[in-house]
Amino acid sequence: MKTILQILATKHNLPIAKIEEAVLHQFKHVSNVMKEGKFKSIRLPYLGKFHVNPGRLKYLNNEGSDNRK
């Protein structure tokens, strides 16, 4: 990955740290959305749309209610 970052940094005349920050930002966003626990879908351009399977969400909700009894 460092090679790709170096190529991009050279091509755009930017420090490697800025390129790395830009590349990793989208994954930090996904992580933050997942930590919120709202399970909304997330679309990352050129990678796809990520969402929680409704059946899995139903299972998770049922597990949570069983633990509260």
MARVO-775680 format. One record per atom (N, C-alpha, C): residue number from 1; residue in three letters; atom name; y, z, x. Coordinates in nm, 4 decimals, m for minus. Example, Ala and Ser with C-alpha at 12.3 -4.5 7.8 and 13.67 -1.06 7.14 Angstrom:
2
1|Ala|N|m0.5690|0.7800|1.3190;
1|Ala|CA|m0.4500|0.7800|1.2300;
1|Ala|C|m0.3300|0.7800|1.3200;
2|Ser|N|m0.2250|0.7080|1.2850;
2|Ser|CA|m0.1060|0.7140|1.3670;
2|Ser|C|0.0030|0.7870|1.2900;
//
This chain:
69
1|Met|N|m0.1199|0.0000|0.0827;
1|Met|CA|0.0000|0.0000|0.0000;
1|Met|C|0.1256|0.0000|0.0867;
2|Lys|N|0.1202|0.0640|0.2023;
2|Lys|CA|0.2378|0.0687|0.2906;
2|Lys|C|0.2807|m0.0714|0.3334;
3|Thr|N|0.1837|m0.1607|0.3533;
3|Thr|CA|0.2166|m0.2969|0.3938;
3|Thr|C|0.2965|m0.3675|0.2847;
4|Ile|N|0.2529|m0.3506|0.1603;
4|Ile|CA|0.3236|m0.4132|0.0482;
4|Ile|C|0.4646|m0.3561|0.0362;
5|Leu|N|0.4767|m0.2252|0.0514;
5|Leu|CA|0.6092|m0.1630|0.0453;
5|Leu|C|0.6993|m0.2151|0.1561;
6|Gln|N|0.6437|m0.2305|0.2746;
6|Gln|CA|0.7204|m0.2824|0.3884;
6|Gln|C|0.7676|m0.4249|0.3612;
7|Ile|N|0.6805|m0.5071|0.3067;
7|Ile|CA|0.7170|m0.6460|0.2750;
7|Ile|C|0.8304|m0.6483|0.1723;
8|Leu|N|0.8185|m0.5669|0.0670;
8|Leu|CA|0.9230|m0.5620|m0.0352;
8|Leu|C|1.0543|m0.5085|0.0203;
9|Ala|N|1.0445|m0.4055|0.1040;
9|Ala|CA|1.1659|m0.3483|0.1644;
9|Ala|C|1.2380|m0.4511|0.2503;
10|Thr|N|1.1612|m0.5260|0.3271;
10|Thr|CA|1.2206|m0.6297|0.4125;
10|Thr|C|1.2806|m0.7413|0.3278;
11|Lys|N|1.2065|m0.7853|0.2261;
11|Lys|CA|1.2516|m0.8952|0.1409;
11|Lys|C|1.3818|m0.8609|0.0683;
12|His|N|1.3933|m0.7364|0.0206;
12|His|CA|1.5100|m0.6967|m0.0584;
12|His|C|1.6123|m0.6157|0.0211;
13|Asn|N|1.5865|m0.6016|0.1509;
13|Asn|CA|1.6776|m0.5312|0.2410;
13|Asn|C|1.7099|m0.3897|0.1893;
14|Leu|N|1.6032|m0.3152|0.1570;
14|Leu|CA|1.6157|m0.1781|0.1068;
14|Leu|C|1.5261|m0.0857|0.1878;
15|Pro|N|1.5579|0.0423|0.1895;
15|Pro|CA|1.4696|0.1371|0.2592;
15|Pro|C|1.3346|0.1488|0.1868;
16|Ile|N|1.2300|0.1745|0.2636;
16|Ile|CA|1.0961|0.1870|0.2056;
16|Ile|C|1.0937|0.2973|0.1002;
17|Ala|N|1.1660|0.4050|0.1212;
17|Ala|CA|1.1678|0.5161|0.0254;
17|Ala|C|1.2167|0.4699|m0.1123;
18|Lys|N|1.3167|0.3835|m0.1159;
18|Lys|CA|1.3685|0.3324|m0.2437;
18|Lys|C|1.2658|0.2433|m0.3128;
19|Ile|N|1.1976|0.1609|m0.2359;
19|Ile|CA|1.0943|0.0735|m0.2913;
19|Ile|C|0.9798|0.1576|m0.3475;
20|Glu|N|0.9383|0.2578|m0.2716;
20|Glu|CA|0.8296|0.3448|m0.3154;
20|Glu|C|0.8685|0.4201|m0.4432;
21|Glu|N|0.9911|0.4658|m0.4496;
21|Glu|CA|1.0407|0.5355|m0.5689;
21|Glu|C|1.0363|0.4440|m0.6908;
22|Ala|N|1.0781|0.3195|m0.6735;
22|Ala|CA|1.0784|0.2233|m0.7842;
22|Ala|C|0.9363|0.1921|m0.8305;
23|Val|N|0.8449|0.1781|m0.7376;
23|Val|CA|0.7063|0.1454|m0.7716;
23|Val|C|0.6382|0.2618|m0.8431;
24|Leu|N|0.6606|0.3833|m0.7962;
24|Leu|CA|0.5919|0.4999|m0.8514;
24|Leu|C|0.6576|0.5565|m0.9775;
25|His|N|0.7802|0.5139|m1.0067;
25|His|CA|0.8530|0.5680|m1.1213;
25|His|C|0.7775|0.5497|m1.2532;
26|Gln|N|0.7187|0.4327|m1.2742;
26|Gln|CA|0.6495|0.4073|m1.4007;
26|Gln|C|0.5308|0.5020|m1.4198;
27|Phe|N|0.4635|0.5374|m1.3123;
27|Phe|CA|0.3493|0.6273|m1.3239;
27|Phe|C|0.3942|0.7720|m1.3475;
28|Lys|N|0.5091|0.8077|m1.2938;
28|Lys|CA|0.5655|0.9398|m1.3227;
28|Lys|C|0.6029|0.9485|m1.4706;
29|His|N|0.6546|0.8400|m1.5257;
29|His|CA|0.6901|0.8353|m1.6676;
29|His|C|0.5655|0.8553|m1.7541;
30|Val|N|0.4578|0.7844|m1.7214;
30|Val|CA|0.3328|0.7987|m1.7967;
30|Val|C|0.2843|0.9431|m1.7897;
31|Ser|N|0.2903|1.0017|m1.6724;
31|Ser|CA|0.2475|1.1404|m1.6550;
31|Ser|C|0.3309|1.2348|m1.7407;
32|Asn|N|0.4608|1.2150|m1.7441;
32|Asn|CA|0.5484|1.3005|m1.8247;
32|Asn|C|0.5190|1.2876|m1.9740;
33|Val|N|0.4947|1.1661|m2.0209;
33|Val|CA|0.4638|1.1442|m2.1618;
33|Val|C|0.3312|1.2122|m2.1965;
34|Met|N|0.2336|1.2013|m2.1094;
34|Met|CA|0.1041|1.2634|m2.1347;
34|Met|C|0.1157|1.4165|m2.1378;
35|Lys|N|0.1986|1.4712|m2.0518;
35|Lys|CA|0.2162|1.6164|m2.0471;
35|Lys|C|0.2823|1.6702|m2.1735;
36|Glu|N|0.3619|1.5874|m2.2412;
36|Glu|CA|0.4258|1.6295|m2.3664;
36|Glu|C|0.3221|1.6568|m2.4746;
37|Gly|N|0.2086|1.5890|m2.4685;
37|Gly|CA|0.1015|1.6104|m2.5637;
37|Gly|C|0.1214|1.5444|m2.6984;
38|Lys|N|0.2150|1.4531|m2.7103;
38|Lys|CA|0.2404|1.3859|m2.8384;
38|Lys|C|0.1493|1.2655|m2.8582;
39|Phe|N|0.0838|1.2223|m2.7537;
39|Phe|CA|m0.0140|1.1141|m2.7577;
39|Phe|C|0.0410|0.9829|m2.8092;
40|Lys|N|0.1673|0.9554|m2.7835;
40|Lys|CA|0.2217|0.8248|m2.8227;
40|Lys|C|0.1774|0.7201|m2.7209;
41|Ser|N|0.1744|0.5939|m2.7625;
41|Ser|CA|0.1293|0.4883|m2.6731;
41|Ser|C|0.2408|0.4522|m2.5743;
42|Ile|N|0.1970|0.4014|m2.4604;
42|Ile|CA|0.2885|0.3658|m2.3521;
42|Ile|C|0.2534|0.2253|m2.3064;
43|Arg|N|0.3532|0.1390|m2.2930;
43|Arg|CA|0.3300|0.0032|m2.2452;
43|Arg|C|0.3923|m0.0121|m2.1076;
44|Leu|N|0.3090|m0.0523|m2.0122;
44|Leu|CA|0.3576|m0.0824|m1.8779;
44|Leu|C|0.3494|m0.2331|m1.8582;
45|Pro|N|0.4637|m0.2977|m1.8334;
45|Pro|CA|0.4630|m0.4428|m1.8167;
45|Pro|C|0.3626|m0.4867|m1.7090;
46|Tyr|N|0.2871|m0.5894|m1.7409;
46|Tyr|CA|0.1871|m0.6511|m1.6538;
46|Tyr|C|0.0639|m0.5631|m1.6304;
47|Leu|N|0.0593|m0.4423|m1.6866;
47|Leu|CA|m0.0587|m0.3570|m1.6746;
47|Leu|C|m0.1258|m0.3343|m1.8089;
48|Gly|N|m0.0485|m0.3267|m1.9157;
48|Gly|CA|m0.1070|m0.3094|m2.0470;
48|Gly|C|m0.0485|m0.1928|m2.1234;
49|Lys|N|m0.1090|m0.1698|m2.2399;
49|Lys|CA|m0.0652|m0.0629|m2.3285;
49|Lys|C|m0.1706|0.0474|m2.3233;
50|Phe|N|m0.1265|0.1685|m2.3040;
50|Phe|CA|m0.2154|0.2817|m2.2940;
50|Phe|C|m0.1927|0.3726|m2.4135;
51|His|N|m0.3030|0.4127|m2.4771;
51|His|CA|m0.2934|0.4980|m2.5950;
51|His|C|m0.4187|0.5842|m2.6058;
52|Val|N|m0.4104|0.6837|m2.6884;
52|Val|CA|m0.5245|0.7707|m2.7142;
52|Val|C|m0.6027|0.7115|m2.8310;
53|Asn|N|m0.7335|0.7012|m2.8148;
53|Asn|CA|m0.8205|0.6534|m2.9206;
53|Asn|C|m0.8089|0.7489|m3.0395;
54|Pro|N|m0.7827|0.6972|m3.1617;
54|Pro|CA|m0.7658|0.7854|m3.2776;
54|Pro|C|m0.8851|0.8783|m3.3015;
55|Gly|N|m1.0067|0.8297|m3.2781;
55|Gly|CA|m1.1252|0.9141|m3.2934;
55|Gly|C|m1.1250|1.0290|m3.1944;
56|Arg|N|m1.0810|1.0014|m3.0726;
56|Arg|CA|m1.0733|1.1053|m2.9694;
56|Arg|C|m0.9655|1.2072|m3.0058;
57|Leu|N|m0.8538|1.1594|m3.0586;
57|Leu|CA|m0.7461|1.2491|m3.0988;
57|Leu|C|m0.7926|1.3409|m3.2121;
58|Lys|N|m0.8681|1.2837|m3.3062;
58|Lys|CA|m0.9222|1.3642|m3.4162;
58|Lys|C|m1.0162|1.4708|m3.3604;
59|Tyr|N|m1.0983|1.4328|m3.2638;
59|Tyr|CA|m1.1902|1.5269|m3.1997;
59|Tyr|C|m1.1123|1.6379|m3.1286;
60|Leu|N|m1.0096|1.6010|m3.0569;
60|Leu|CA|m0.9281|1.7006|m2.9851;
60|Leu|C|m0.8610|1.7965|m3.0827;
61|Asn|N|m0.8107|1.7430|m3.1937;
61|Asn|CA|m0.7463|1.8281|m3.2943;
61|Asn|C|m0.8470|1.9238|m3.3582;
62|Asn|N|m0.9680|1.8769|m3.3848;
62|Asn|CA|m1.0714|1.9630|m3.4426;
62|Asn|C|m1.1156|2.0706|m3.3444;
63|Glu|N|m1.1275|2.0357|m3.2185;
63|Glu|CA|m1.1643|2.1336|m3.1157;
63|Glu|C|m1.0602|2.2440|m3.1081;
64|Gly|N|m0.9332|2.2060|m3.1154;
64|Gly|CA|m0.8250|2.3042|m3.1094;
64|Gly|C|m0.8262|2.3995|m3.2267;
65|Ser|N|m0.8596|2.3487|m3.3467;
65|Ser|CA|m0.8614|2.4350|m3.4652;
65|Ser|C|m0.9815|2.5285|m3.4619;
66|Asp|N|m1.0941|2.4842|m3.4020;
66|Asp|CA|m1.2123|2.5717|m3.3915;
66|Asp|C|m1.1872|2.6896|m3.2991;
67|Asn|N|m1.1079|2.6664|m3.1963;
67|Asn|CA|m1.0793|2.7725|m3.0989;
67|Asn|C|m0.9850|2.8780|m3.1552;
68|Arg|N|m0.9113|2.8451|m3.2586;
68|Arg|CA|m0.8122|2.9379|m3.3140;
68|Arg|C|m0.8740|3.0365|m3.4122;
69|Lys|N|m0.9965|3.0118|m3.4552;
69|Lys|CA|m1.0624|3.0981|m3.5549;
69|Lys|C|m1.0997|3.2328|m3.4965;
//
